[in-house]
Amino acid sequence: MADEKNADRSSIEIKNLLRKLDPDRGKHGDRVRAMTKFRNYVTNGKSPEFYDDDIPLLFLGNAAPDAFLDPDDDTLVGLYGLFQACGSTGSEGALKRSARPALELCKQLLIDWKENGQKKGDNNFFATSFLSLPVQYYSHMSLDLHCRGDDRGGAKLEAFQLIVFILLKHLTEDGENEAPLMLEDVLGSSPKAQQEFELWSARHVQSTDREIMKKNAASREKELKYQQSQDALARKAMGAGAGSDDMDEVNDLPTSKTAVD
């Protein structure tokens, strides 16, 4: 259980950071200083305490899942999360300059920083919360733009490292089990970003980790096909009038979950 006094201090530090992240409410230098201040708060000295609800708030601001937001807390209205800061773009669609330090801060909190007593191979509490998020929330970070190499605001290396982290370790929402993903889940339909990642990973990711990512991608693809088959059967059962093409689709898809070899 979090120490309440220290956890209350952490809640204040998170909200102070998030109030500075919205690019429409302040200057680039103010955002960078706020991120530096928060990084120093976390990494200097004894590991701070956090309430469980505060970590998704840190990542997503008021876009966090409803379960983590207090509807009676007016201070949460309009808060811009760290993920949105990573993915913030200007009028021409290019990443803002502050997107780079935001993604660098994410990588530091999730991968580099070790909390007190953390064992080798374990995740810190930021990472556990991050990896347990449903995949759609990662889109706020615009990792595809970072991977494509935006010189102004991109953090290409950090984006690659975070993608590997997600593809190796993604978890179910309760944090108890593995929930494999594939590259398309994280980067969407961006061939350029996927190509950049694959070129980098072939040179810099260990072969054992590449095999794990390959196996996870196969598991994810099989899961999606199973979901499609269940959706098609449900449509038929509801009298949606599935035609021959729909039935061909159903017949080609798996009707039960099986492990991927």
C-alpha positions in Angstrom: 0.0 0.0 0.0 1.4 3.4 -0.9 2.5 5.7 1.9 -0.3 8.4 1.7 1.9 11.4 2.4 4.4 10.5 -0.3 1.7 9.4 -2.7 -0.1 12.7 -2.2 3.1 14.5 -3.1 3.4 12.4 -6.2 -0.2 13.2 -7.2 0.7 16.9 -7.0 3.9 16.5 -9.0 2.0 14.6 -11.8 -0.7 17.3 -12.0 1.9 20.1 -12.0 3.6 18.3 -14.9 0.4 17.7 -16.9 -0.8 21.3 -16.6 2.4 22.4 -18.4 2.2 19.8 -21.3 -0.6 21.2 -23.4 1.2 23.0 -26.3 -1.6 25.5 -26.6 -1.2 26.7 -23.0 2.5 27.4 -22.7 5.9 27.7 -24.3 8.3 24.9 -25.4 10.8 25.8 -22.7 8.1 25.6 -20.0 7.2 22.1 -21.1 10.8 20.9 -21.1 11.5 22.3 -17.7 8.4 20.6 -16.3 9.4 17.3 -17.7 13.0 17.7 -16.3 11.5 18.6 -12.9 9.3 15.5 -12.9 12.2 13.2 -14.0 14.4 14.5 -11.2 11.6 14.0 -8.7 11.3 10.3 -9.7 15.0 9.5 -10.2 16.8 11.5 -7.5 17.0 9.5 -4.3 14.5 7.1 -2.8 11.7 5.8 -5.1 8.6 7.9 -4.7 5.2 6.4 -3.9 2.3 6.6 -6.3 -1.4 5.8 -6.1 -2.3 3.2 -8.7 -4.8 5.5 -10.4 -2.1 8.2 -10.9 0.0 6.3 -13.3 -2.6 6.1 -16.1 -3.3 9.7 -15.4 0.3 10.6 -15.9 0.4 8.8 -19.3 -3.0 9.8 -20.6 -4.3 12.8 -18.7 -8.1 13.0 -19.0 -8.0 10.5 -21.8 -7.2 7.8 -19.3 -9.8 5.0 -18.9 -12.8 6.1 -16.9 -12.0 3.7 -14.1 -8.9 5.8 -13.3 -10.6 9.2 -13.3 -12.6 10.8 -10.5 -15.6 12.5 -12.1 -15.9 14.9 -9.2 -12.3 16.1 -9.5 -12.4 19.3 -11.5 -8.6 19.5 -11.6 -8.5 16.7 -14.2 -10.5 18.5 -16.8 -8.4 19.2 -19.9 -5.2 17.6 -18.6 -2.8 16.7 -21.3 -1.0 13.4 -20.7 2.6 12.4 -21.3 1.5 10.3 -24.3 -0.2 13.2 -25.9 2.9 15.3 -25.4 4.9 12.6 -27.2 2.5 12.7 -30.2 1.8 16.5 -30.3 2.0 17.9 -33.8 1.8 21.3 -35.4 -0.3 22.7 -38.1 1.6 20.8 -40.9 1.4 17.5 -39.1 5.1 17.5 -38.0 5.9 16.6 -34.4 6.5 19.6 -32.1 9.9 20.1 -30.6 8.7 19.0 -27.2 7.6 15.6 -28.5 11.2 14.4 -28.4 11.9 15.1 -24.7 8.5 13.7 -23.9 9.3 10.4 -25.5 12.7 10.4 -24.0 11.1 10.8 -20.5 8.7 7.9 -21.3 11.7 5.7 -22.1 13.6 6.7 -19.0 10.6 6.1 -16.7 9.6 2.8 -18.3 12.9 1.1 -19.2 15.9 2.9 -17.6 14.7 3.8 -14.1 14.9 1.1 -11.4 12.8 1.4 -8.3 14.2 0.5 -4.9 14.4 -3.3 -4.5 13.5 -4.0 -8.2 14.9 -7.4 -9.2 16.7 -7.9 -12.5 14.2 -8.7 -15.3 11.2 -7.2 -13.4 9.3 -4.2 -14.5 9.0 -1.1 -12.4 5.5 0.2 -11.5 5.5 2.7 -14.4 6.2 -0.2 -16.9 3.7 -2.6 -15.4 0.9 0.0 -15.8 2.1 1.0 -19.3 2.2 -2.6 -20.5 -1.2 -3.3 -19.1 -2.9 -0.6 -21.2 -5.1 -1.7 -24.1 -3.2 -1.2 -27.3 -5.3 1.6 -28.7 -3.9 4.0 -26.0 -0.4 3.8 -27.5 -1.6 5.6 -30.6 -1.5 8.9 -28.6 2.3 8.7 -28.7 2.4 8.8 -32.5 5.3 6.3 -32.5 4.9 6.0 -36.3 5.9 9.7 -36.7 8.9 9.2 -34.4 10.0 6.1 -36.3 9.9 7.9 -39.7 12.6 10.2 -38.5 11.1 13.6 -37.8 14.3 15.7 -37.3 12.5 18.5 -35.5 10.6 16.6 -32.8 11.2 12.9 -33.3 13.0 10.6 -30.9 13.6 7.7 -33.3 15.8 5.5 -31.1 13.5 5.8 -28.1 10.5 5.0 -30.3 12.2 1.8 -31.5 13.2 0.8 -28.0 9.6 1.3 -26.7 8.2 -0.7 -29.5 10.4 -3.6 -28.7 9.4 -3.3 -25.1 5.7 -3.4 -26.0 6.1 -6.3 -28.5 8.0 -8.4 -26.0 6.1 -7.7 -22.8 2.5 -6.5 -23.4 0.1 -7.7 -20.7 -3.6 -8.1 -20.1 -5.3 -5.2 -18.4 -5.0 -6.9 -15.0 -1.3 -7.2 -15.5 -1.4 -10.9 -14.8 -0.9 -12.6 -18.2 0.8 -12.0 -21.5 -1.2 -10.3 -24.2 0.8 -10.6 -27.4 0.8 -7.8 -30.0 2.2 -7.4 -33.5 3.9 -4.4 -35.1 0.8 -3.3 -37.0 -1.0 -2.9 -33.6 1.5 -0.3 -32.5 2.4 1.5 -35.8 -0.8 1.1 -37.7 -0.8 1.2 -41.5 2.5 3.1 -41.9 4.8 1.1 -44.2 7.6 3.6 -43.8 7.6 3.4 -40.0 7.4 -0.4 -40.1 10.3 -0.5 -42.6 12.4 1.8 -40.4 11.7 -0.3 -37.3 12.4 -3.6 -39.1 15.7 -2.4 -40.5 16.8 -1.1 -37.0 15.6 -4.2 -35.1 17.5 -6.6 -37.5 20.7 -4.8 -36.6 20.2 -4.0 -32.9 17.7 -6.5 -31.3 19.0 -9.8 -30.1 18.0 -12.8 -32.2 16.2 -14.4 -29.2 14.1 -11.3 -28.7 13.3 -11.2 -32.4 12.1 -14.8 -32.2 9.8 -13.9 -29.3 8.4 -10.9 -31.2 7.8 -13.2 -34.2 6.0 -15.8 -32.1 3.9 -13.1 -30.4 2.9 -11.6 -33.7 1.8 -15.1 -34.9 -0.3 -15.5 -31.7 -1.8 -12.1 -32.1 -2.7 -12.8 -35.8 -4.3 -16.1 -34.8 -6.3 -14.3 -32.0 -7.6 -11.7 -34.5 -8.7 -14.3 -37.0 -10.5 -16.1 -34.2 -12.2 -12.9 -33.2 -13.2 -12.3 -36.8 -14.8 -15.8 -37.0 -16.7 -15.2 -33.8 -18.0 -11.8 -35.1 -19.1 -13.4 -38.4 -20.9 -16.2 -36.5 -22.6 -13.6 -34.3 -23.8 -11.6 -37.3 -25.2 -14.8 -38.8 -26.9 -15.7 -35.5 -28.5 -12.3 -35.3 -30.1 -12.7 -38.7 -27.8 -10.3 -40.5 -28.3 -12.3 -43.6 -24.8 -13.5 -44.2 -24.2 -14.2 -47.9 -22.0 -16.7 -49.5 -19.0 -14.5 -49.3 -19.5 -14.1 -45.6 -19.9 -17.9 -45.2 -16.7 -18.5 -47.1 -15.0 -16.1 -44.7 -16.4 -17.9 -41.7 -15.3 -21.3 -43.1 -11.8 -20.1 -43.6 -11.4 -18.8 -40.1 -10.6 -20.8 -36.9 -13.5 -21.7 -34.6 -11.5 -22.3 -31.5 -8.4 -20.9 -29.9 -5.3 -23.0 -30.1 -1.7 -22.4 -29.1 0.7 -21.2 -31.7 3.6 -23.7 -32.1 
